[in-house]
Structures are given as C-alpha cells and as structure tokens.
Amino acid sequence: MSLATPRISDIQTSDLLYYDPSHKDKCYGFCQKRNIDCLPSMMDDSIYYHRQENSQCFLETEITSDIRIDGNWPIFHNQILSKFQNSHLLFVFTFDQLTGVLHFADYGKDVVSLYLYHLLFAYERNLRQLLAAKGEKDPKQKAGQPPFQTWYLKKLLTYLYDKHQIDLSQDINQLRNQIMHAHQLIDQQNYDADDYIYKFSSFETFFNRVQALLKDMKRVNTLLKIEEPT
C-alpha cells in the first residue's frame, strides 16, 4: 500500500481570525500582541487587511497570486520554497475558496514528520535492495534476516558511491537524524522566548533536504528496475 502524500490543506491553519470593521481596534490589539501582520476579510476572499504599525490601523490589500497557494498541492511541491521566499505567510485556497493560511513553521507539524518517517524507511529499504541487486554480500548477515539490515543510512550511501559510483545526497542523512530522533524540524529564533518566531533559513535547509530525498528516491527506484532480471 502506497503512502498518501499530505496536501497543503492537511497542514494549513484553518481556525482563522477575520478582520471585523466594527471591532477594528480590538482586531489591531489582538494582532499586535501576537505579532500577526494580516487578517483575511470576512466578506471577500480576494482581499486581506495588513496591519500598519505606524498608523495603528489596517490597510486593505489584494491577495495576489504570489501569496496564494493551492490547498491541493503536495506539501513539498517544487514551487513552495520560492513562494515562502517571497512571503512567509501564504493564503490557502482549496477549490477557489479561502480555507486557511500557511506559515513555513507549519511544516513542524506531526503529519509532516510521520510522512517523512515512512519515506525514509522506504528509501533505506530500497538502498539495501539495490546493494543486493548489484551482487553485494553482507558479511555480517544473520540467518533469516535481509542483507545489510544492520547498515545505517550513511554507510549505505557511502558504499554505493565508493563501489558503484552512485552519487546520492549525503544531506539526507541529516534529515534522517532529524526525523528518527524527533528533533524540531524548523528552528526557533530563541527557545527561551515565548514569541514563537522561527528561523526561515532552517526551513530552507529542511525543505531542500526533502527535495534531495524525493529526487534520490526516484533515482534509486529507477536503478532497482534496471537491475531486475528480465
């Protein structure tokens, strides 16, 4: 059974506070205390209200395509990083309706870690199968166990490169350690503060590692098919 790829709608924040013109002062105070920059409109999905620090008010602003994201996209769609580089908060539209917002810190949710755990499990399994398909032997293989069962990811990657010149990303090893040891995927600026401000650079590193994993999984799956006996 293949693992379903999570979609943007699976990690979005859907419990939103909307801009209410009859309570604009309270809306401003709420956003100021929580460092929130914008609120969606209650009446019009095409606009949002951007908080203006200097004038202590909100500016009505159009939700343009560069800050809009499709809720049906897979969570590691190759255009997502560039969207976040333009804006750290995106408005999620599912079937042309505003359904939530997405901040890059939402990638720290459990559903993302669980998905990557399954991907990494499959990747390591396929690397072991590839070594066996290449005719390699595991000198420490125990009876009843698959070959290379005791080899960690780093050793599998290094051996495939040294013996077969299959150059796979070593960055995936860092991603594996993050997932398997339940490390935080997106770093906070200051863990002693209660402002929950996150480092975008750590998200970029994380996202690029996942992209490397997805690319190398395709390579390994292709090599396995090529090595299959006809």
C-alpha positions, -999 to 999 in steps of 0.1 A, spaced: 0 0 0 15 34 -10 16 62 15 -7 91 7 12 123 2 -1 151 26 -16 181 9 -13 218 19 -48 216 33 -36 190 57 -11 213 74 -28 247 70 -42 268 99 -79 269 92 -91 284 125 -87 320 115 -95 353 130 -111 376 104 -110 413 101 -141 428 116 -145 465 107 -169 470 136 -141 459 160 -111 472 142 -93 485 174 -97 451 191 -85 433 160 -55 456 159 -47 450 196 -51 412 192 -27 412 162 -2 435 179 1 413 210 6 382 189 29 397 162 2 390 135 6 411 104 -25 404 85 -61 392 87 -84 379 60 -116 396 51 -149 383 65 -167 391 33 -143 390 4 -118 361 -2 -98 382 -26 -85 407 0 -68 408 34 -61 436 59 -24 443 65 -15 458 99 2 492 97 25 497 127 30 535 122 -7 545 117 -21 518 141 -46 507 115 -52 481 88 -46 486 50 -70 467 27 -48 447 3 -54 423 -26 -45 386 -23 -23 383 -53 -11 351 -69 24 353 -53 9 350 -18 -18 325 -27 -13 287 -27 -35 258 -38 -47 236 -9 -45 205 -31 -7 209 -38 15 182 -22 33 197 8 67 195 -10 56 209 -43 87 224 -60 73 259 -62 66 262 -25 100 273 -14 101 302 -38 66 313 -26 78 314 10 109 333 0 86 360 -13 62 359 17 65 338 49 27 336 51 5 323 23 -33 322 18 -46 288 11 -73 284 -15 -90 250 -20 -113 248 -50 -111 286 -52 -123 292 -16 -101 306 11 -97 277 36 -68 288 57 -33 302 59 1 286 57 32 297 76 65 279 69 66 269 106 35 247 99 60 222 85 69 214 121 35 196 125 34 158 133 18 149 100 50 161 82 73 141 104 52 110 101 52 112 63 90 117 62 95 88 85 77 65 61 96 79 31 130 74 48 120 38 59 112 30 22 144 48 10 167 28 33 149 -5 24 154 3 -13 191 11 -8 196 -23 8 177 -40 -21 199 -21 -46 231 -34 -30 218 -69 -32 207 -64 -68 243 -53 -75 255 -86 -62 270 -73 -30 272 -95 0 267 -86 37 294 -104 57 275 -99 89 241 -111 76 223 -132 102 202 -162 92 166 -152 84 174 -115 81 175 -95 49 211 -84 38 226 -51 51 199 -49 78 225 -35 103 239 -9 80 229 27 87 219 52 60 253 69 60 271 36 54 247 26 26 252 59 8 290 58 12 293 22 0 271 28 -31 293 57 -41 326 40 -33 318 7 -50 294 17 -78 298 55 -83 262 61 -74 263 96 -60 233 102 -37 229 132 -14 246 129 20 222 157 32 195 130 35 215 116 64 209 148 84 172 147 75 171 111 87 186 121 121 161 149 125 132 126 119 144 95 137 155 114 168 123 136 168 143 168 165 125 200 158 123 205 120 121 243 120 143 261 145 130 290 167 150 322 169 151 320 206 138 289 225 138 309 258 113 335 244 76 329 241 71 348 208 74 316 186 95 334 159 111 308 136 143 309 115 134 309 78 170 297 70 163 265 89 131 259 69 151 264 36 177 238 47 150 214 57 129 218 25 160 214 3 169 182 21 135 168 15 137 177 -22 170 158 -23 153 128 -8 124 128 -32 149 132 -62 171 104 -50 142 81 -43 133 84 -79 169 76 -89 171 45 -67 137 32 -78 148 35 -114 181 17 -107 162 -11 -90 140 -16 -120 170 -16 -143 187 -42 -122 157 -65 -123 164 -98 -142 145 -100 -174 
